[in-house]
Amino acid sequence: MNLREFVDLLADKGRLRTISREVSPEYEVAALMAQAGDTPLLFTDVAGSRMPVVTNICASRELVALGLGCDESEIMERIAAAGDSQAEVPRAEATGYREVEPTLDALPILTHQKFDGGPYIASAIAAAFDEEHGLNLSYHRGMKLDDQRMVLRILPRNLDAYRERGLTEFAFCNGVSVPVLLGAATSFGIDVSEMAIANALGTSPLVEVGGHTVPQSELVMVCEFTGEMADEGPFLDLTETPDIVRSQPVVELKRLFLRDDSIFHALLPGGPEHKVLMGMPREPTIFHAVSQVTDCVDVHVTPGGSSWLHAIVAIRPQGDGDGRKAIEAAFAGHASLKHVWVVNDDIDIYNRDMVEWAFATRFQGDSDTVTFQSKGSSLDPSACVETRETCKQGFDCTIPGDRDAANFARTPPAMDLKLEDYLD
């Protein structure tokens, strides 16, 4: 499904709520997005915008599963398998696109918070091509400077490497399918195709728009690096705290392509959709790392840890010390991880009470804690500002190998009954 088809599906299933009254792109839309939680919204009248806005389409695991056509329990396995499969990427004709005046002014670029450095596009994907490494997809927030220029937050990863190798122009795409949203959020090596990952999750063709190869998108902005740098931020990031102001590269909008009746996909910074799209693709990388040292059953990067800093890992220990090995492997699997809890596979890692129960009954702080100093996430406001050093901790909440496991099991009721059978 492309974005439009998915929005139609959400409407058919009664999951999409529509707001038809005029709303302001300054604070008002973002405030309503926050109130909606994980409910998808369609804004049909955003003041000054030439198109409607849809949001929260991937704001829960249930919605992602709907977009992928699978069960929630299958998502991590699907993403993990996608990283290994390198599916063929189909091509399609770019129909329905038209070139319009290259200006940012008629786009629904939102100002989310009163401290924001400016209006932001927080949901667009850069599609950049390199002769050696091919097409790369990556998320970059863009702060509007004027009607044709934005300053982008670019981490020292693939797009930055392409830029260092001479890249001057790329396509900035908004309004893509759920598989492409997830594929672009993965962090595999520079030679791993995000579009191949997307197509392992669901058919997502490439099209040619404005001389660039891009995923099917609702709008395509052809942008050029100007060579300038400008202050970017503040910006509310994944941790729901303001990210710092940095000097970042400036890009200029050169060409703008829309589809007939385009829909703009907006993402609320620090909101549920931001957390799902950032955190969920990290679960397979942790799973893969832990599976190298023990039998890993499941991984959950938790919303309470900003879907970035905390993870819960369920294992079937194969020998003494597997809990500690799993902790070390989890940190290797996701470098930004700050705290990890390792539990046996009888614990439902999506049930916070169950995890806390394992923490309370199977853990001893003086022997089951792994603690070390390491470079952490730039999103952690408590880390050292200069070095990003942080204290990382892992908690081995597995049943001690030298104890009787029966003494650590929850005791079920003595009879298996259904209360409904007894009620009048």
C-alpha positions as CSV (number, residue, x, y, z in Angstrom):
1,M,0.0,0.0,0.0
2,N,1.2,3.5,-0.8
3,L,0.3,6.3,1.7
4,R,-3.0,7.1,0.1
5,E,-4.1,3.5,0.1
6,F,-3.1,3.1,3.8
7,V,-5.0,6.3,4.7
8,D,-8.1,4.9,2.9
9,L,-7.7,1.6,4.8
10,L,-7.5,3.5,8.2
11,A,-10.7,5.3,7.2
12,D,-12.4,2.1,6.2
13,K,-11.6,0.5,9.5
14,G,-12.8,3.5,11.5
15,R,-9.3,4.3,12.8
16,L,-8.9,7.7,11.1
17,R,-10.3,10.9,12.7
18,T,-10.9,13.9,10.4
19,I,-10.6,17.6,11.5
20,S,-12.2,19.8,8.8
21,R,-12.2,23.1,10.6
22,E,-9.3,25.5,9.8
23,V,-6.3,25.0,12.0
24,S,-3.0,26.9,12.3
25,P,0.3,25.3,11.4
26,E,1.8,27.2,14.3
27,Y,1.3,25.2,17.5
28,E,-2.3,24.3,16.9
29,V,-1.8,21.2,14.7
30,A,1.0,19.9,16.9
31,A,-1.1,20.4,20.1
32,L,-4.0,18.4,18.5
33,M,-1.6,15.7,17.4
34,A,-0.3,15.4,21.0
35,Q,-3.9,15.2,22.3
36,A,-4.7,12.4,19.8
37,G,-2.0,10.1,21.2
38,D,-1.8,7.1,18.8
39,T,-5.0,8.0,16.9
40,P,-4.4,8.9,13.2
41,L,-5.7,12.3,12.2
42,L,-6.5,13.9,8.9
43,F,-6.4,17.7,8.8
44,T,-8.3,18.9,5.7
45,D,-7.9,22.7,6.2
46,V,-4.4,23.8,7.5
47,A,-4.2,27.6,7.1
48,G,-2.0,28.6,4.2
49,S,-1.4,25.1,3.0
50,R,-2.1,23.8,-0.5
51,M,-2.7,20.2,0.8
52,P,-4.2,18.3,3.7
53,V,-2.1,16.8,6.5
54,V,-2.2,13.2,7.9
55,T,-0.4,12.2,11.1
56,N,0.0,9.4,13.6
57,I,-0.3,6.7,10.9
58,C,2.5,4.6,12.5
59,A,1.9,5.7,16.1
60,S,1.5,2.2,17.5
61,R,2.7,-1.3,16.8
62,E,-0.9,-2.2,15.9
63,L,-0.9,0.5,13.1
64,V,2.5,-0.6,11.8
65,A,1.2,-4.2,11.7
66,L,-1.8,-3.0,9.7
67,G,0.4,-1.2,7.3
68,L,2.6,-4.3,6.8
69,G,-0.3,-6.7,6.7
70,C,1.0,-8.9,9.5
71,D,0.4,-9.6,13.2
72,E,2.0,-7.3,15.8
73,S,4.1,-10.3,17.1
74,E,5.6,-10.7,13.6
75,I,6.9,-7.2,13.2
76,M,10.4,-7.6,14.6
77,E,11.0,-10.9,12.8
78,R,9.8,-9.3,9.6
79,I,12.2,-6.4,9.9
80,A,15.1,-8.7,11.0
81,A,14.5,-10.9,8.0
82,A,14.2,-7.9,5.7
83,G,17.7,-6.8,6.7
84,D,19.1,-10.1,5.4
85,S,16.9,-10.7,2.3
86,Q,17.9,-7.7,0.1
87,A,14.7,-8.0,-1.9
88,E,14.5,-6.9,-5.5
89,V,13.3,-3.3,-5.8
90,P,10.7,-2.8,-8.6
91,R,10.4,0.2,-10.8
92,A,7.2,2.0,-11.8
93,E,6.2,4.9,-14.0
94,A,5.9,8.2,-12.2
95,T,2.3,9.1,-13.0
96,G,0.3,11.9,-11.5
97,Y,3.2,14.2,-10.7
98,R,3.3,17.8,-11.7
99,E,6.1,20.4,-11.2
100,V,5.0,23.6,-9.3
101,E,6.8,26.7,-8.2
102,P,9.7,25.7,-5.9
103,T,8.6,27.5,-2.7
104,L,8.2,26.2,0.9
105,D,5.5,28.8,1.7
106,A,2.5,26.8,0.6
107,L,3.5,23.6,2.4
108,P,2.1,22.7,5.8
109,I,5.4,23.1,7.7
110,L,4.6,23.0,11.3
111,T,5.9,24.9,14.3
112,H,5.6,22.5,17.2
113,Q,6.8,24.2,20.3
114,K,7.3,27.8,21.4
115,F,11.0,27.3,21.8
116,D,11.4,25.8,18.3
117,G,14.1,27.4,16.2
118,G,11.5,27.7,13.4
119,P,8.9,25.7,11.4
120,Y,10.0,22.1,10.9
121,I,9.6,19.3,8.4
122,A,10.1,16.4,10.7
123,S,8.9,13.5,8.5
124,A,10.8,13.8,5.2
125,I,13.3,11.3,3.9
126,A,16.4,12.2,1.9
127,A,16.9,10.0,-1.2
128,A,20.6,10.4,-2.2
129,F,22.6,8.6,-4.8
130,D,26.3,7.8,-4.8
131,E,28.1,6.1,-7.7
132,E,29.8,3.5,-5.5
133,H,27.2,2.9,-2.8
134,G,24.0,3.5,-4.6
135,L,20.7,4.9,-3.3
136,N,20.5,5.8,0.4
137,L,17.3,6.8,2.3
138,S,17.6,8.6,5.6
139,Y,15.5,10.8,7.9
140,H,16.6,14.4,8.4
141,R,14.6,17.1,10.1
142,G,14.5,20.4,8.2
143,M,14.1,23.8,9.8
144,K,12.7,26.4,7.4
145,L,14.8,29.5,7.0
146,D,12.9,31.2,4.3
147,D,10.6,30.3,1.3
148,Q,13.4,28.4,-0.4
149,R,16.0,27.4,2.2
150,M,16.1,24.9,5.1
151,V,18.9,23.9,7.5
152,L,19.0,20.1,7.9
153,R,20.2,18.1,11.0
154,I,22.7,15.7,9.5
155,L,24.5,13.2,11.7
156,P,27.9,11.8,10.6
157,R,26.3,8.8,8.8
158,N,25.6,7.9,5.2
159,L,24.2,11.2,3.8
160,D,27.1,13.0,5.4
161,A,29.5,10.5,3.8
162,Y,27.8,11.0,0.4
163,R,28.2,14.8,0.9
164,E,31.9,14.4,1.7
165,R,32.2,12.4,-1.5
166,G,30.8,15.2,-3.6
167,L,27.0,14.9,-3.4
168,T,25.4,18.3,-4.1
169,E,21.8,17.5,-4.9
170,F,19.3,15.0,-3.5
171,A,15.5,14.5,-3.3
172,F,13.7,15.2,-0.1
173,C,10.6,13.0,-0.1
174,N,7.4,13.2,2.0
175,G,4.4,10.9,2.1
176,V,5.7,7.4,1.5
177,S,4.4,3.9,2.3
178,V,4.8,2.2,5.7
179,P,7.5,-0.2,4.5
180,V,9.5,2.7,3.2
181,L,9.0,4.6,6.5
182,L,10.5,1.6,8.3
183,G,13.2,0.9,5.8
184,A,14.5,4.4,6.0
185,A,14.6,4.2,9.8
186,T,17.0,1.2,9.8
187,S,20.7,1.6,10.5
188,F,22.5,-1.0,8.5
189,G,25.8,-0.5,6.7
190,I,26.3,2.1,3.9
191,D,26.0,-0.7,1.2
192,V,22.7,-2.0,2.5
193,S,19.8,-0.7,0.5
194,E,16.9,0.7,2.6
195,M,14.7,0.3,-0.4
196,A,15.5,-3.4,-0.5
197,I,14.6,-3.7,3.1
198,A,11.3,-1.8,2.4
199,N,10.5,-4.2,-0.4
200,A,11.1,-7.2,1.8
201,L,8.4,-5.7,4.1
202,G,6.0,-4.8,1.2
203,T,6.1,-3.9,-2.4
204,S,7.5,-0.4,-2.7
205,P,8.5,0.7,-6.2
206,L,11.0,3.3,-7.2
207,V,10.0,6.1,-9.6
208,E,11.9,8.8,-11.5
209,V,11.0,12.3,-10.5
210,G,12.9,15.5,-11.4
211,G,16.0,13.5,-12.5
212,H,16.1,11.6,-9.2
213,T,15.2,8.0,-8.3
214,V,12.8,8.1,-5.3
215,P,10.2,5.9,-3.6
216,Q,6.6,6.7,-4.5
217,S,6.0,9.9,-2.5
218,E,3.2,12.5,-2.2
219,L,5.7,15.3,-2.8
220,V,9.3,15.4,-3.9
221,M,11.6,18.4,-3.1
222,V,14.8,18.5,-5.1
223,C,17.3,20.2,-2.9
224,E,20.9,21.4,-3.3
225,F,23.5,21.9,-0.7
226,T,24.5,25.6,-0.7
227,G,27.8,25.3,1.1
228,E,26.4,27.5,3.9
229,M,26.0,26.5,7.5
230,A,23.4,27.9,9.9
231,D,22.1,27.4,13.4
232,E,19.6,24.5,13.6
233,G,17.3,24.2,16.7
234,P,16.2,24.1,19.4
235,F,14.0,21.1,18.5
236,L,12.0,18.8,20.7
237,D,13.6,15.4,20.2
238,L,12.8,11.8,20.9
239,T,13.4,12.1,24.6
240,E,10.7,14.9,24.8
241,T,13.4,17.3,25.8
242,P,14.9,20.1,23.7
243,D,17.9,19.2,21.5
244,I,20.7,21.7,21.4
245,V,21.4,24.3,18.8
246,R,24.1,23.3,16.2
247,S,25.6,24.7,13.1
248,Q,24.3,22.5,10.3
249,P,24.2,22.4,6.4
250,V,21.8,24.6,4.5
251,V,19.9,23.4,1.5
252,E,18.0,25.3,-1.2
253,L,14.8,24.0,-2.8
254,K,15.4,23.9,-6.5
255,R,12.3,22.0,-7.8
256,L,9.0,20.9,-6.3
257,F,6.8,18.0,-7.5
258,L,3.4,17.2,-6.2
259,R,0.9,14.5,-7.1
260,D,-2.8,15.3,-7.8
261,D,-4.4,16.0,-4.4
262,S,-1.1,15.3,-2.5
263,I,-1.3,14.5,1.2
264,F,1.4,15.8,3.6
265,H,2.6,13.4,6.3
266,A,3.5,15.3,9.5
267,L,5.3,13.7,12.4
268,L,5.0,15.0,16.0
269,P,8.5,15.4,17.5
270,G,8.7,13.2,20.7
271,G,5.3,11.8,19.9
272,P,4.2,8.1,19.6
273,E,4.8,7.9,15.8
274,H,8.3,9.4,16.3
275,K,9.1,6.8,18.9
276,V,7.7,3.9,16.9
277,L,9.6,4.7,13.8
278,M,12.9,5.4,15.6
279,G,12.8,2.6,18.2
280,M,11.2,-0.4,16.4
281,P,13.9,-0.8,13.8
282,R,16.5,-1.1,16.6
283,E,14.9,-4.2,18.1
284,P,16.1,-6.5,15.3
285,T,19.7,-5.2,15.6
286,I,19.7,-6.0,19.4
287,F,18.0,-9.3,18.7
288,H,20.7,-10.2,16.2
289,A,23.5,-9.3,18.6
290,V,22.1,-11.2,21.5
291,S,21.4,-14.2,19.4
292,Q,25.1,-14.5,18.8
293,V,25.7,-15.3,22.5
294,T,22.5,-17.1,23.7
295,D,19.0,-18.0,22.6
296,C,17.2,-14.7,22.2
297,V,13.4,-14.8,22.1
298,D,12.2,-11.2,21.9
299,V,13.3,-7.6,22.3
300,H,11.3,-4.5,23.2
301,V,12.7,-1.0,23.0
302,T,10.4,0.7,25.4
303,P,8.4,3.9,25.0
304,G,9.2,4.9,28.6
305,G,12.9,4.9,27.6
306,S,12.0,7.3,24.7
307,S,12.0,4.3,22.4
308,W,15.8,4.7,22.2
309,L,17.5,4.5,25.6
310,H,15.9,1.4,27.2
311,A,15.4,-2.2,26.1
312,I,14.0,-5.4,27.6
313,V,15.4,-8.6,26.3
314,A,13.9,-12.1,26.8
315,I,16.2,-15.1,26.5
316,R,16.3,-18.8,27.1
317,P,19.6,-19.2,28.9
318,Q,21.8,-22.0,27.6
319,G,24.3,-21.8,30.5
320,D,25.5,-19.8,33.5
321,G,26.4,-16.2,32.7
322,D,24.1,-16.0,29.7
323,G,22.2,-13.1,31.3
324,R,25.4,-11.0,31.5
325,K,26.4,-12.0,28.0
326,A,23.1,-10.9,26.7
327,I,23.5,-7.5,28.4
328,E,26.9,-6.9,26.8
329,A,25.6,-8.0,23.4
330,A,22.5,-5.7,23.7
331,F,24.8,-2.7,24.2
332,A,26.8,-3.8,21.2
333,G,23.6,-4.1,19.1
334,H,22.4,-0.6,19.8
335,A,25.1,1.9,20.8
336,S,22.7,4.5,22.1
337,L,21.2,2.1,24.6
338,K,21.6,3.3,28.2
339,H,19.8,0.6,30.3
340,V,18.8,-2.9,29.5
341,W,16.8,-5.5,31.4
342,V,17.3,-9.2,30.6
343,V,14.6,-11.7,31.6
344,N,13.6,-15.3,31.0
345,D,11.1,-16.0,28.2
346,D,8.3,-16.7,30.7
347,I,8.1,-12.9,31.2
348,D,5.9,-10.8,28.9
349,I,8.3,-8.0,28.0
350,Y,5.5,-5.8,26.9
351,N,3.9,-6.0,30.3
352,R,5.7,-3.5,32.6
353,D,4.3,-5.2,35.7
354,M,5.7,-8.5,34.7
355,V,9.1,-7.0,34.0
356,E,9.1,-5.2,37.3
357,W,8.1,-8.5,39.0
358,A,11.1,-10.3,37.5
359,F,13.3,-7.3,38.6
360,A,11.9,-7.6,42.1
361,T,12.1,-11.4,42.5
362,R,15.1,-12.5,40.4
363,F,17.6,-9.7,40.7
364,Q,20.4,-8.9,43.2
365,G,21.9,-5.5,42.7
366,D,25.4,-6.4,44.0
367,S,25.9,-9.4,41.7
368,D,23.5,-9.0,38.8
369,T,24.3,-5.5,37.6
370,V,26.7,-4.6,34.7
371,T,27.9,-1.0,34.9
372,F,30.4,0.8,32.7
373,Q,31.1,4.2,31.2
374,S,30.8,4.7,27.5
375,K,29.8,7.2,24.8
376,G,26.0,7.3,24.8
377,S,23.3,9.0,22.8
378,S,23.4,12.6,21.9
379,L,19.6,12.6,22.7
380,D,20.3,11.9,26.4
381,P,20.3,15.3,28.2
382,S,22.0,13.8,31.3
383,A,25.1,12.6,29.4
384,C,28.3,14.6,29.5
385,V,27.7,17.6,27.2
386,E,31.3,17.6,25.8
387,T,32.0,13.9,25.4
388,R,28.5,12.3,25.4
389,E,29.9,9.9,28.0
390,T,27.2,8.3,30.1
391,C,26.9,5.5,32.7
392,K,25.4,2.4,31.1
393,Q,23.7,-0.3,33.2
394,G,22.4,-3.8,32.5
395,F,20.2,-5.8,34.9
396,D,20.3,-9.5,34.8
397,C,16.8,-10.5,35.9
398,T,17.0,-14.1,34.8
399,I,16.5,-17.0,37.2
400,P,19.8,-17.8,38.9
401,G,21.3,-20.9,37.3
402,D,22.2,-22.6,40.6
403,R,18.7,-22.3,42.1
404,D,15.5,-24.3,41.6
405,A,13.6,-22.6,38.8
406,A,10.3,-23.7,40.3
407,N,10.8,-21.3,43.2
408,F,10.9,-18.4,40.8
409,A,7.7,-19.2,38.8
410,R,4.4,-17.4,39.2
411,T,1.9,-19.8,40.7
412,P,-1.3,-20.1,38.6
413,P,-4.8,-20.7,40.1
414,A,-5.4,-24.3,41.2
415,M,-8.3,-24.6,38.8
416,D,-8.6,-23.5,35.2
417,L,-12.0,-21.8,35.1
418,K,-13.9,-19.1,33.2
419,L,-15.5,-16.5,35.4
420,E,-18.1,-15.8,32.7
421,D,-19.5,-19.4,33.1
422,Y,-20.4,-18.6,36.7
423,L,-21.9,-15.1,36.4
424,D,-25.7,-14.7,36.4
